[in-house]
Amino acid sequence: MAGAVAGGIDRTSELLQLLNDVVELVRAQLRRAIERYGFSMKGRTMSFDCLSQSLVESGKWVYVENNAKTIGNIPRSFSADSTDEMVIRKTETFRAVDSADDIHVDDHDDIKKPDANSSAIPDDFICPISLELMRDPVIVATGQTYERSCIQRWVDCGNTTCPKTQQKLLNLTLTPNYVLRSLIAQWCINNNIEQPAGKIKKSDGSFRDITGDIVTIQALVRKLSSRSIEERRAAVAEIRSLSKRNTDNRILIAEAGAIPVLVNLLTSEDGLTQENAVTSVLNLSIYDNNKGLIMLAGAVPSIVQVLRAGSMETKENAAATLFSLSLADENKIIIGASGAIPALVELLQNGSTRGKKDASTALFNLCIYQGNKGRAIRAGIVTALLKMLTDSSMIDEALTIMSVLANHQEAKVAIVKAGTIPVLIDLLRRGLPRNKENAAAILLALCKRDKESLACISRLGAVIPLTELVRSGTVRAKRKATSLLEHLQKVQQL
């Protein structure tokens, strides 16, 4: 009984470590995205810029008077569609930082404030986040209503709970509250108050009318369908630039109907147009609501085609786009079934350094879904990973992907058959501490129920580096090495 409990604890710890690997690799991809494309990921990593006017602290709303406020004890969750449906919750400390270019939609510059004799704004008309009159009220899964721009930024920051009730959101769908919108409009008319109009409120409290931006973007979207190659090329280049800048542009571009047109341009014979189109789709996909629109537009087959036949830079951006889209669990299945995995493995084998990293991140994320592991094995990923283990700049990625695959029976057979065990043992001797830890974890997954593999690693001299790892390795490395040595000892006693 004690052994079963210990085994269960070890398995749980292993799953938690595996999930930590997921988080780390995803963060690495986002850092590369910042360097390459210039978009701000503050709201997704360490800050709540999008809620710079109001934040949640210990379940209560706090108005931020200063330029910065440190808050803590905010739950974050990450779920992986893996074999064990793992869910881990972390508590982190975030720092909210206001900056001139971090803006949030707040469209109430010209609203006439009720005087002392007029009726106060009904509570139901006020957004719980901005504490201002709503213009585009939407309902979340808990039944609470918020201003669309405010709750969307809350979600974009990685939150999966309802700000008002702190309940877990079963889904992130935002349903327009047409009844309330109509009531707000009627109330504004009755009280001689101008209805909220589209403006952007910056962190310094000033407003900017976005009517001109909307007109400009709509004109650009029309030019995407122009018969002139030069006009299409110029328009898509400008869309790429605008979509890179901020979330508001990504919303406006999508609302202008650009996504289906951009998807059509993915198959353009003009290389520059194709490159700018796929990069625009990548930029737009950063905004979570746009992911669904991109999938509905049937983008995946065209992205895969670009991945197979585009220029190297276009292939890199196509791989990054597939990674971004695969962050939604339901998209992992669709992308895996589309033929994307063989194309990603090809890029992993023969791409540029940046292309290989983009491909490895996309493949890792896709292989979290159990059904994609077999596809990756049949596409020859093990050969590519073995080659990566000899490249010092790609060892971490190779070991992390292999650790995800090692619990799949077909993958185990392929990894052992490819002669990977001697390479892993060599990493136990000479690798960096993290490499040693992952190598021990993979060897344990491959060998713990396989007498032949255990005998193989014994013959190859794994006992000495494993013993050293027990003495001086990381906590996880010590646990894996100890378990593997116990399995070796049992085999020797037979």
C-alpha positions, -999 to 999 in steps of 0.1 A, spaced: 0 0 0 28 24 10 45 16 -23 14 24 -43 10 57 -24 47 66 -30 43 57 -67 12 79 -69 31 108 -53 60 104 -76 37 103 -106 20 135 -95 53 152 -89 64 141 -124 32 155 -139 37 188 -121 73 190 -133 61 182 -168 36 210 -167 63 234 -154 82 225 -185 52 234 -206 49 268 -189 87 275 -192 87 266 -229 56 287 -236 72 316 -218 104 312 -238 83 314 -270 65 345 -258 98 362 -250 110 354 -285 78 368 -299 85 401 -280 120 403 -295 109 394 -330 76 412 -335 76 439 -308 42 434 -293 38 440 -256 31 409 -235 31 426 -201 -5 418 -195 2 381 -202 33 377 -181 41 399 -152 16 428 -151 -20 439 -153 -15 469 -175 -50 464 -190 -65 471 -156 -44 500 -146 -74 519 -133 -89 491 -111 -74 460 -98 -85 431 -76 -67 427 -43 -79 401 -19 -112 399 -36 -118 437 -35 -114 464 -61 -85 488 -55 -81 521 -74 -45 527 -84 -35 563 -75 2 560 -81 21 550 -113 26 515 -99 12 492 -73 24 458 -63 -3 432 -57 -1 396 -48 -20 364 -40 -37 363 -74 -44 328 -85 -33 318 -120 -42 285 -136 -28 265 -165 -46 235 -179 -30 210 -203 -50 186 -225 -26 158 -217 -31 121 -209 -38 129 -173 -58 161 -179 -34 180 -157 -44 212 -140 -19 232 -119 -26 265 -100 1 289 -91 2 320 -70 24 347 -83 31 384 -76 23 409 -103 33 445 -107 8 468 -125 26 495 -144 10 524 -162 27 536 -193 18 562 -219 13 536 -247 -6 511 -226 -42 521 -232 -76 507 -225 -109 513 -241 -131 536 -221 -155 555 -242 -170 582 -220 -152 614 -227 -182 633 -240 -209 618 -218 -228 646 -200 -226 639 -163 -260 640 -145 -264 671 -124 -277 672 -89 -313 672 -101 -310 643 -125 -312 607 -118 -280 588 -107 -267 562 -131 -284 529 -122 -260 504 -107 -268 478 -134 -256 502 -161 -222 505 -145 -193 482 -154 -179 465 -121 -144 470 -135 -143 505 -148 -171 518 -126 -184 538 -156 -214 536 -178 -212 507 -202 -215 511 -240 -210 474 -250 -222 452 -222 -215 415 -224 -223 385 -202 -197 360 -190 -202 324 -180 -211 333 -144 -240 355 -156 -223 388 -146 -222 417 -171 -192 438 -179 -180 463 -205 -166 443 -233 -132 460 -235 -126 458 -198 -135 421 -193 -116 412 -225 -85 428 -211 -90 409 -179 -91 376 -198 -62 387 -220 -41 390 -188 -45 353 -183 -73 353 -157 -100 326 -158 -122 338 -130 -151 362 -128 -137 395 -114 -169 402 -94 -176 367 -80 -142 351 -82 -159 320 -96 -141 299 -123 -152 308 -158 -163 275 -174 -157 292 -208 -144 326 -220 -174 333 -243 -186 369 -242 -223 372 -250 -237 406 -260 -263 418 -236 -286 435 -261 -314 440 -236 -292 460 -212 -276 479 -241 -311 490 -252 -320 500 -217 -288 521 -213 -295 538 -247 -331 546 -236 -319 559 -202 -294 582 -219 -321 596 -241 -345 601 -212 -319 619 -191 -305 640 -220 -271 623 -217 -250 616 -247 -245 579 -253 -210 565 -250 -191 568 -282 -159 550 -294 -129 566 -277 -97 553 -262 -87 564 -228 -50 564 -221 -33 558 -187 -29 595 -181 -67 599 -182 -68 617 -215 -90 605 -244 -85 599 -281 -112 596 -307 -107 564 -327 -132 572 -354 -103 581 -377 -85 548 -369 -116 528 -378 -120 546 -411 -84 541 -419 -85 504 -411 -117 498 -430 -101 515 -461 -70 492 -457 -92 461 -455 -110 471 -487 -76 475 -504 -67 440 -494 -91 428 -521 -78 453 -548 -69 440 -582 -36 459 -580 -8 438 -566 10 469 -554 -20 482 -536 -27 448 -519 10 445 -510 10 480 -494 -23 474 -476 -12 441 -460 21 456 -450 3 484 -432 -21 459 -416 9 439 -404 24 471 -388 -9 481 -371 -16 446 -358 18 446 -342 13 477 -321 -15 470 -296 -46 451 -287 -70 478 -297 -57 477 -333 -61 439 -333 -97 443 -322 -105 470 -348 -88 451 -376 -108 419 -369 -140 439 -365 -134 454 -400 -135 419 -415 -98 416 -423 -93 380 -411 -110 361 -440 -93 384 -465 -59 379 -449 -65 341 -449 -71 343 -487 -38 361 -491 -19 333 -474 -19 315 -507 -8 346 -527 18 340 -554 35 372 -543 61 363 -517 61 396 -499 23 397 -497 22 361 -483 48 369 -457 30 400 -445 -3 382 -445 9 353 -423 26 377 -399 -6 397 -397 -25 366 -388 1 358 -362 -2 393 -347 -40 391 -347 -40 357 -330 -24 372 -299 -59 385 -290 -78 354 -278 -111 362 -294 -94 364 -328 -82 329 -325 -117 316 -330 -123 339 -360 -90 327 -376 -101 291 -372 -136 298 -385 -120 314 -416 -103 281 -424 -68 294 -419 -51 262 -408 -48 245 -442 -34 276 -458 -9 281 -429 2 245 -434 7 252 -471 29 282 -462 48 261 -438 56 236 -465 64 259 -495 70 294 -482 103 313 -477 122 305 -445 109 336 -427 74 329 -438 78 293 -425 90 306 -392 60 329 -388 36 301 -399 50 278 -372 47 306 -346 11 311 -357 3 275 -353 18 277 -318 -4 307 -310 -36 290 -323 -28 258 -305 -29 276 -271 -67 269 -273 -70 233 -264 -97 225 -289 -75 238 -317 -48 212 -309 -70 185 -324 -78 204 -355 -42 215 -362 -29 180 -355 -54 165 -380 -46 191 -407 -12 177 -417 7 204 -398 28 180 -377 49 165 -406 55 201 -419 66 212 -384 89 182 -381 105 190 -415 111 226 -402 126 211 -370 150 191 -391 160 215 -418 150 250 -408 170 280 -395 178 282 -359 148 304 -353 126 282 -374 137 251 -354 128 269 -321 94 280 -334 87 245 -347 98 228 -314 75 251 -294 46 244 -317 52 206 -317 56 206 -279 23 223 -274 5 201 -300 20 169 -284 4 177 -251 -27 163 -267 -23 125 -266 -37 119 -301 -9 140 -317 20 120 -302 16 92 -326 14 116 -355 47 132 -344 64 98 -341 52 87 -376 64 120 -390 100 112 -378 103 135 -349 125 111 -330 153 114 -356 150 152 -355 152 152 -317 182 129 -317 200 153 -340 190 182 -318 206 165 -287 240 172 -304 232 209 -308 240 228 -276 215 255 -285 186 230 -289 192 204 -262 166 219 -238 139 219 -264 147 184 -276 147 169 -240 114 187 -231 96 174 -262 110 139 -256 99 140 -220 63 146 -232 66 117 -258 82 92 -234 50 82 -218 35 71 -251 41 34 -260 47 40 -297 71 68 -288 90 46 -263 97 20 -289 108 46 -315 131 64 -290 148 32 -279 151 19 -314 167 51 -326 196 46 -302 188 75 -280 197 58 -247 235 61 -251 231 98 -259 209 103 -227 235 85 -206 262 108 -220 241 138 -210 239 123 -175 277 126 -173 284 159 -191 252 178 -194 241 209 -175 221 203 -143 187 207 -161 198 185 -189 208 158 -165 175 161 -147 155 157 -179 177 129 -192 172 109 -160 134 115 -162 133 102 -198 154 72 -190 132 63 -161 101 66 -184 117 44 -210 132 18 -188 113 13 -156 91 -15 -169 115 -28 -196 141 -53 -185 160 -52 -218 163 -14 -216 174 -16 -180 200 -41 -188 212 -19 -217 217 12 -195 235 -10 -169 259 -22 -196 265 13 -208 277 24 -174 247 45 -162 251 35 -126 280 58 -119 265 90 -132 231 81 -117 248 76 -83 265 110 -87 232 126 -96 217 112 -64 244 130 -44 245 163 -62 216 167 -86 185 188 -84 156 176 -62 138 161 -91 170 147 -106 178 130 -73 143 114 -72 145 102 -108 180 88 -104 171 71 -71 141 54 -87 161 43 -117 188 28 -95 162 9 -76 148 -6 -108 184 -15 -119 190 -32 -85 158 -53 -88 169 -65 -123 203 -75 -111 187 -95 -82 167 -116 -106 
